[in-house]
Amino acid sequence: MPTDQERHDQGMAVRRAVLSDEHVDRATAATTELTADWQDFITRVAWGDVWSRPGLDRRSRSIAVLSSLIAHGHHEELAMHLRAALRNGLTIDEIREVILQAAIYSGVPAANTAFRIASQVFAAADEGAGGDGE
């Protein structure tokens, strides 16, 4: 059984691989006394336990996360996980299919918003590829 520290270390490695070093560095730099336990919890549990499990690859986990975020209207998290889905190997065409699939079960308004956010994320990624990004 891994220790809490081993789970944290594993979680941090996966979190960085999926979300990017820049994102994780910003999140950890913004940690306060109020949020320190939360940062530790999500790193150990979400990233060190669930995202680290062998049962699904990261592409599949990204599909599941995108669907859930669309369904529940978690727009800020959706933008972050759209970028992560690209890092995890999903193509824009595959992400389009995920949003279309989510539209059937989560509704047209949810898909409209998801497509708007995806368009913004992908436009920013294109700008970044041209040297204008972070």
ABEGO torsion letter per residue (X at the ends): XBBAAAAAAAAAAAAAAAAEAAAAAAAAAABBAAAAAAAAAAAAAAAAAAAABAABBAAAAAAAAAAAAAAAGBAAAAAAAAAAAAAAGBBAAAAAAAAAAAAAAAEAAAAAAAAAAAAAAAAAAAAAAAGABX
